[in-house]
Amino acid sequence: MLDHSGDIVGQHRIHMNIDVVYKVPGAPPVIHDAKYKVSSVGGKYANADQYQMLAYCTALGAPRSWLDYAGGGEHLSRRIVNTAVAVEAPPPTGSLTASL
């Protein structure tokens, strides 16, 4: 959950529940979010997923994040306009693909 402990009592807070955040000292965090829906064959992914990753990257200061969709699809890399944030949506590989 991402919020500040010094928030004013009674103030509305936004809670973010990120699936995976991998941190290494001296490097930006790596953010992954699993989507339990099939990826887009034509590269048309939901804007809401992109906005969600922008919020996560902004909150954690990460320049890049990964959306992990179930099923096939094409690798998609998008840079969000007027930001330094990129969102990657690679197709699943390995045993995960075989089990779907």
C-alpha positions as CSV (number, residue, x, y, z in Angstrom):
1,M,0.0,0.0,0.0
2,L,1.4,3.4,-1.0
3,D,0.5,6.4,1.1
4,H,2.1,8.6,3.7
5,S,1.9,7.8,7.4
6,G,1.8,11.6,8.1
7,D,-1.5,12.1,6.4
8,I,-4.1,14.3,8.1
9,V,-6.6,12.3,10.1
10,G,-9.9,11.9,8.2
11,Q,-8.3,12.9,4.8
12,H,-9.3,10.6,1.9
13,R,-6.4,8.4,0.9
14,I,-5.7,6.5,-2.3
15,H,-4.5,3.0,-1.7
16,M,-2.4,1.3,-4.4
17,N,-1.9,-2.4,-4.3
18,I,0.8,-3.3,-6.8
19,D,1.2,-7.0,-7.7
20,V,5.1,-7.0,-7.8
21,V,7.7,-4.4,-6.9
22,Y,11.3,-5.6,-7.1
23,K,13.9,-3.2,-5.6
24,V,17.7,-3.3,-5.9
25,P,19.7,-0.6,-4.1
26,G,20.8,2.1,-6.5
27,A,18.4,1.1,-9.3
28,P,14.8,2.2,-10.0
29,P,12.1,-0.3,-8.9
30,V,10.8,-2.9,-11.3
31,I,7.0,-2.9,-11.4
32,H,4.8,-5.8,-12.7
33,D,1.1,-6.0,-12.7
34,A,-0.7,-9.2,-13.6
35,K,-3.8,-9.0,-15.7
36,Y,-6.2,-11.9,-15.6
37,K,-7.4,-11.3,-19.1
38,V,-6.1,-12.3,-22.5
39,S,-3.7,-9.9,-24.2
40,S,-4.6,-8.1,-27.3
41,V,-3.6,-9.7,-30.6
42,G,-3.9,-6.3,-32.4
43,G,-2.1,-4.3,-29.8
44,K,-5.2,-2.6,-28.5
45,Y,-4.8,-2.8,-24.7
46,A,-7.1,-1.1,-22.2
47,N,-6.2,2.6,-21.5
48,A,-7.2,1.9,-17.9
49,D,-4.3,-0.5,-17.6
50,Q,-1.9,2.1,-19.0
51,Y,-3.1,4.7,-16.6
52,Q,-2.8,2.3,-13.7
53,M,0.8,1.7,-14.5
54,L,1.4,5.5,-14.9
55,A,0.1,6.0,-11.4
56,Y,2.4,3.2,-10.0
57,C,5.4,4.5,-11.8
58,T,4.7,8.1,-10.6
59,A,4.3,7.0,-7.0
60,L,7.5,4.9,-7.0
61,G,9.6,7.0,-9.3
62,A,10.0,4.2,-11.8
63,P,10.7,4.9,-15.5
64,R,9.2,1.6,-16.8
65,S,6.6,-1.0,-15.8
66,W,5.4,-4.3,-17.2
67,L,1.8,-5.4,-17.7
68,D,1.6,-9.2,-17.6
69,Y,-1.4,-10.4,-19.6
70,A,-2.6,-14.0,-19.9
71,G,-2.6,-15.6,-23.3
72,G,-0.8,-14.7,-26.5
73,G,-0.4,-11.3,-28.1
74,E,2.3,-9.1,-29.4
75,H,5.0,-7.3,-27.4
76,L,3.9,-3.7,-27.0
77,S,6.0,-0.9,-25.7
78,R,4.4,2.5,-25.1
79,R,5.8,5.7,-23.8
80,I,3.2,7.8,-22.1
81,V,2.9,11.3,-23.5
82,N,4.6,14.1,-21.6
83,T,6.2,11.7,-19.1
84,A,9.4,9.6,-19.0
85,V,7.3,6.5,-18.2
86,A,7.2,3.5,-20.5
87,V,4.8,0.6,-20.2
88,E,5.8,-2.8,-21.6
89,A,3.3,-5.6,-22.4
90,P,5.2,-8.6,-23.5
91,P,3.5,-11.9,-24.4
92,P,3.8,-14.6,-21.8
93,T,6.6,-17.2,-22.3
94,G,7.8,-20.5,-20.9
95,S,5.7,-22.9,-18.9
96,L,3.1,-20.2,-18.0
97,T,2.0,-20.1,-21.7
98,A,1.9,-23.9,-21.9
99,S,-0.4,-24.1,-18.9
100,L,-3.0,-21.5,-20.2
